[in-house]
Amino acid sequence: MQKNQIGTWIFYGACLLALLFGPGWLATAASWALGGVLAVHVVEFFVKRDVMVKAGGSMGGHFVQTLLYGLFHWKPLEDAQKSGS
């Protein structure tokens, strides 16, 4: 697991702790942060779908990885495709 992915899990963990144990305003901020990240990652998947199709493999797997890691998933795929061309 890369450092970027570990940082992503730390962010998710902090948001989860804020949702479960934080005061009202902090829980609200965490839910907005998680909702915003989810929305951006869904859009990211459809914008960069062609990169994932060219990379091969399961589109379901790419979708889950993009929901979790966003650009930390598709950017290395894109860079590998550019360097391989």
Protein Blocks (a to p, Z undefined) as FASTA:
>chain_A
ZZklmmmmmmmmmmmmmmmmmcfklmmmmmmmmmmmmmmmmmmmmmmmmmmmmngpjfkl
mmmmmmmnmmmmmmmmmmmmmmmZZ
